[in-house]
């Protein structure tokens, strides 16, 4: 009556669950998850490097770079976002370059630097939701929020 556990079926269910979740969360929460993903990936890479796990380090850094490039950079509204979007774009680009270099050189200090740069932006973004701010170009630049393109 019941079938045995199937990893393939479980993976398919997990993909559907993730896709469904992506459609039900708001943009603010999505960006928060992206920031969290970057920080977690860098922490994972640092741990892998300390253990000598080269593949783990490479995979974790690659994930962080992809989140920066495909998740955060592409969501910036470069037309209407003004100086804030330009500054965040430059920050994301710098962080990607530092992570790639950290990967090549096995440099923990560079990974820590990227974490120190992203953490206050992520914290500022999370504070916006708590204080009832909006994700618009008119918000103060000190809030550290990406300006999202309308979907």
Residue pairs with C-beta under 8 A, 6 or more apart in sequence:
22 30
25 33
27 135
27 148
27 151
28 125
28 128
28 129
28 135
29 129
31 72
31 75
31 125
31 145
31 146
31 148
32 122
32 125
32 126
32 129
34 67
34 71
34 72
35 72
35 118
35 121
35 122
35 125
36 122
37 63
37 64
37 67
37 71
38 64
38 67
38 68
38 72
38 118
38 122
39 115
39 118
39 119
39 122
41 60
41 61
41 63
41 64
41 67
42 60
42 61
42 64
42 99
42 111
42 114
42 115
42 118
43 115
44 56
44 60
45 56
45 57
45 60
45 61
45 64
45 102
45 103
45 111
46 108
46 111
46 112
47 56
48 54
48 55
48 56
48 57
48 60
49 57
49 106
49 108
49 111
50 108
57 103
57 106
58 103
61 99
61 100
61 102
61 103
61 111
64 99
64 114
65 96
65 99
65 100
68 92
68 95
68 96
68 99
69 92
69 96
72 88
72 92
72 146
73 89
73 92
73 93
75 146
75 148
75 149
76 85
76 88
76 89
76 92
76 146
76 147
76 148
76 149
77 85
77 137
77 147
77 148
77 149
77 150
78 85
78 86
78 89
80 137
80 147
81 88
81 137
81 146
81 147
82 137
82 147
83 141
84 137
84 139
84 141
84 145
84 147
85 137
85 146
85 147
87 141
88 121
88 146
88 147
91 117
91 121
94 117
95 114
95 117
95 118
98 110
98 111
98 113
98 114
99 110
99 111
99 114
101 107
101 110
102 108
102 110
102 111
102 114
120 144
121 144
122 144
123 144
124 142
124 143
124 144
124 145
125 143
125 144
125 145
125 146
127 133
127 143
128 134
128 135
128 139
128 143
128 145
133 139
133 143
133 145
135 145
135 146
135 147
135 148
136 147
137 147
139 145
